[in-house]
């Protein structure tokens, strides 16, 4: 994967591909009159709106922290993911409406060969772009890019389903198969849209980082504890995600006889390894003498025992 494939650049490519897809799929619907291909073309417009909004939100998320946003703007990506989900839900309702109308008033299909060829060409472009997006999203932990990639995958399956429905309608002469496939496509993307909205909501509510990253963090802490013959210990680990950035807070207990300089040096070593292990991690480590707890922890413990 080339270094040029940053989230912003891929989202720019996504805008261009969405425009090309709109042209191809609209032509496919125009030459065939298929409501299934119409539903596919409608979703292409959603792809364009989603890609443009995702690009805007990624641009906002990359802004540095300021006085009003001391923790940065990383959560802007979740707005993109939620917006794409809402667009998908809206598109699914439009597809159902068009499909029901065609189901009630069937029309013959024409020039299916050209229509299916144009649809599959755009499907191939979306599939390749989605693959590149997923890889980059995993590397950069880009929520907006992942949301756009999932939307494109939904579009790919939509197109494949539409083409299968058209082939079946042509082979059997059952015109009702075309709108029926359109309704099936709408239900499929409705599920994907709801899932995107749910994931965005979870991110906005300070969801913990993935268990895989927690395991990596705890492994680092265990190594440092064992290296000090267990005179250093860690507890009170909490985490949250904000777009590409991950945050952890924890306590580092050191012997009361250590100088502040020695304790700070030990903490710096832990922070350095944590950042090397988990890219984009922001760790806040509070130093405490062994056996001491914060006032907040003491009040929490008293509340649990009451």
C-alpha positions in Angstrom: 0.0 0.0 0.0 1.6 3.3 -1.1 2.3 6.0 1.4 0.3 8.4 -0.6 -2.9 6.5 0.4 -3.9 8.7 3.3 -7.5 8.9 4.4 -8.0 12.4 2.8 -6.5 11.4 -0.5 -8.6 8.2 -0.7 -11.7 10.2 0.1 -10.9 12.6 -2.7 -10.6 9.5 -5.0 -14.0 8.3 -3.6 -15.6 11.6 -4.7 -14.3 11.1 -8.2 -15.4 7.5 -8.4 -18.8 8.4 -7.0 -19.3 10.9 -9.8 -18.2 8.3 -12.4 -20.5 5.7 -10.8 -23.5 8.1 -11.0 -22.9 8.5 -14.8 -22.5 4.7 -15.4 -25.4 3.6 -13.3 -27.8 6.3 -14.5 -27.0 5.3 -18.1 -27.6 1.7 -17.1 -31.1 2.6 -15.8 -31.8 4.8 -18.8 -31.2 2.1 -21.4 -33.0 -0.7 -19.5 -35.8 0.9 -17.5 -35.0 -1.4 -14.7 -36.1 -0.3 -11.2 -33.4 -2.4 -9.8 -30.8 -0.4 -11.7 -32.6 2.8 -10.7 -32.2 1.8 -7.0 -28.5 1.2 -7.7 -28.2 4.7 -9.3 -29.9 6.4 -6.4 -27.4 4.8 -4.0 -24.6 6.2 -6.1 -25.8 9.7 -5.3 -25.7 8.7 -1.6 -22.1 7.6 -2.2 -21.2 11.0 -3.5 -22.8 12.9 -0.6 -21.3 10.5 1.9 -17.8 10.8 0.4 -17.9 14.6 0.3 -19.1 14.8 3.9 -16.5 12.3 5.1 -13.8 14.3 3.4 -15.0 17.5 5.2 -15.0 15.7 8.6 -11.6 14.1 8.1 -10.3 17.6 7.3 -11.8 18.9 10.6 -10.5 15.9 12.6 -6.9 16.7 11.5 -7.0 20.2 13.0 -4.7 20.6 16.0 -6.1 21.1 19.5 -7.0 24.7 20.4 -8.3 26.6 23.5 -12.0 25.6 22.8 -11.1 22.0 21.9 -8.1 21.0 24.1 -8.4 17.3 23.2 -8.5 18.0 19.5 -11.2 17.5 16.9 -10.9 13.7 16.3 -14.5 13.0 17.1 -15.6 14.8 13.9 -15.1 11.5 12.1 -18.1 10.0 14.0 -20.4 12.6 12.5 -19.3 11.4 9.1 -20.1 7.8 9.9 -23.5 8.7 11.3 -24.3 11.0 8.4 -23.5 8.2 5.9 -25.8 5.8 7.9 -28.7 8.3 7.8 -28.1 8.8 4.0 -28.2 5.0 3.5 -31.5 4.7 5.4 -33.0 7.5 3.3 -31.9 5.8 0.1 -33.4 2.5 1.2 -36.8 4.1 1.7 -36.6 5.7 -1.8 -35.7 2.4 -3.3 -38.6 0.7 -1.6 -41.0 3.3 -2.9 -39.8 3.0 -6.5 -39.8 -0.8 -6.3 -43.4 -1.0 -5.0 -44.6 1.3 -7.7 -42.9 -0.9 -10.4 -44.3 -4.0 -8.7 -47.8 -2.6 -9.0 -47.2 -1.4 -12.6 -44.7 -3.8 -14.3 -42.9 -2.6 -17.4 -40.8 -4.5 -20.0 -37.0 -4.4 -19.6 -34.8 -3.4 -22.6 -31.1 -3.6 -23.6 -30.2 -5.5 -20.4 -26.8 -6.5 -21.8 -25.6 -2.9 -21.9 -27.2 -2.0 -18.6 -25.6 -4.9 -16.7 -22.2 -4.2 -18.3 -22.3 -0.6 -17.2 -23.4 -1.6 -13.7 -20.7 -4.2 -13.3 -18.0 -1.7 -14.5 -19.0 0.7 -11.8 -19.2 -2.2 -9.3 -15.6 -3.2 -10.1 -14.4 0.4 -9.4 -16.2 0.6 -6.1 -14.9 -2.8 -5.0 -11.3 -1.9 -5.7 -11.7 1.5 -3.9 -13.4 -0.2 -0.9 -10.5 -2.6 -0.6 -7.9 0.2 -0.5 -10.0 2.1 2.0 -10.3 -0.8 4.4 -6.6 -1.3 4.4 -5.8 2.4 5.0 -8.6 2.7 7.6 -7.1 -0.1 9.6 -3.7 1.4 9.5 -4.8 4.9 10.4 -7.8 3.9 12.6 -9.8 6.3 10.4 -13.5 5.9 11.4 -14.8 8.1 8.5 -12.8 6.2 5.9 -14.1 2.9 7.3 -17.6 4.2 7.2 -17.2 5.2 3.5 -15.6 1.8 2.7 -18.5 -0.1 4.3 -20.9 2.0 2.3 -19.1 1.1 -0.9 -19.2 -2.6 0.0 -22.9 -2.3 0.4 -23.1 -0.7 -3.0 -21.1 -3.6 -4.5 -23.5 -6.2 -3.1 -26.4 -4.1 -4.2 -25.2 -4.0 -7.8 -24.4 -7.8 -7.8 -27.9 -8.5 -6.4 -29.5 -6.3 -9.0 -27.7 -8.0 -11.9 -28.6 -11.4 -10.6 -32.3 -10.3 -10.4 -32.1 -8.9 -14.0 -30.7 -12.2 -15.3 -33.4 -14.1 -13.5 -36.1 -11.8 -14.9 -34.8 -12.1 -18.4 -34.5 -15.9 -18.2 -38.0 -16.5 -16.8 -40.0 -13.6 -18.1 -41.2 -12.7 -14.6 -41.0 -8.9 -14.6 -41.9 -8.8 -10.9 -38.4 -10.2 -10.1 -36.9 -6.8 -10.9 -38.8 -4.7 -8.3 -38.6 -7.6 -5.8 -34.8 -7.5 -6.0 -35.0 -3.7 -5.5 -36.9 -4.3 -2.3 -34.4 -6.9 -1.1 -31.5 -4.4 -1.9 -33.3 -1.7 0.1 -33.6 -4.0 3.2 -30.0 -4.9 2.9 -28.7 -1.4 2.8 -31.2 -0.3 5.5 -29.4 -2.8 7.9 -26.0 -1.4 6.9 -27.2 2.2 7.4 -28.5 1.4 10.9 -25.2 -0.3 11.8 -23.3 2.8 10.8 -25.5 5.1 12.9 -25.1 2.8 15.9 -21.3 2.7 15.6 -21.1 6.4 15.3 -23.3 6.8 18.4 -21.0 4.5 20.4 -18.0 6.5 19.4 -19.6 9.8 20.5 -20.3 8.2 23.9 -16.6 7.6 24.6 -16.5 3.9 23.9 -13.5 2.0 25.2 -10.7 1.1 22.8 -10.7 -2.4 21.2 -9.8 -5.3 23.5 -6.9 -6.1 21.2 -5.3 -2.8 22.0 -6.1 -3.2 25.7 -4.2 -6.5 25.7 -1.2 -4.9 24.0 -1.2 -2.1 26.6 -1.5 -4.5 29.5 1.4 -6.6 28.1 3.6 -3.5 28.1 2.6 -2.7 31.7 3.3 -6.2 32.8 6.8 -6.2 31.3 7.7 -3.0 33.2 6.3 -4.3 36.4 8.2 -7.6 36.2 11.4 -5.7 35.1 11.2 -3.8 38.4 10.8 -7.0 40.5 7.2 -6.0 41.0 8.1 -2.9 43.1 6.2 -0.9 40.4 2.6 -1.7 39.7 -0.2 -0.3 37.6 -3.9 0.0 38.1 -7.0 2.1 37.4 -6.6 1.7 33.6 -9.4 3.3 31.6 -9.6 4.1 27.9 -11.6 5.8 25.2 -11.5 6.2 21.4 -11.8 9.5 19.4 -11.5 8.8 15.7 -7.9 8.0 14.9 -6.7 8.8 18.4 -6.8 6.4 21.4 -6.6 7.6 25.0 -5.7 5.7 28.2 -5.4 6.9 31.8 -3.8 4.8 34.6 -1.9 5.0 37.8 1.7 4.0 38.2 2.6 3.1 41.8 6.3 3.4 42.7 8.1 3.0 46.1 7.7 6.0 48.3 11.5 6.2 48.7 12.1 6.9 45.0 13.1 10.4 44.0 10.7 12.3 41.7 13.4 12.2 39.0 13.7 8.4 39.1 9.9 7.9 39.1 9.5 10.3 36.2 12.3 8.5 34.3 10.5 5.2 34.8 7.2 6.7 33.7 8.8 8.1 30.5 10.0 4.6 29.6 6.5 3.2 30.0 5.0 6.0 27.9 7.6 5.6 25.2 6.9 1.9 24.8 3.2 2.4 24.9 3.3 4.9 22.1 5.6 2.6 20.0 3.2 -0.3 20.6 0.0 1.5 19.8 0.3 4.2 17.2 -1.8 7.3 17.9 -2.1 6.5 21.6 -2.2 9.4 24.1 -1.3 8.0 27.6 -1.8 9.9 30.9 0.0 8.2 33.7 -0.4 9.5 37.3 2.5 8.7 39.7 1.5 7.5 43.2 3.5 6.0 46.0 2.8 2.3 46.6 -0.3 1.8 48.8 -1.7 5.3 48.1 -5.0 5.9 46.2 -6.6 9.1 44.9 -9.5 10.7 46.8 -11.7 9.8 43.9 -10.8 6.1 44.1 -11.4 6.2 47.9 -14.8 7.7 47.5 -15.7 5.2 44.7 -14.6 2.3 47.0 -16.7 3.7 49.9 -19.7 4.1 47.6 -19.4 0.4 46.5 -19.1 -0.8 50.0 -22.1 1.3 51.3 
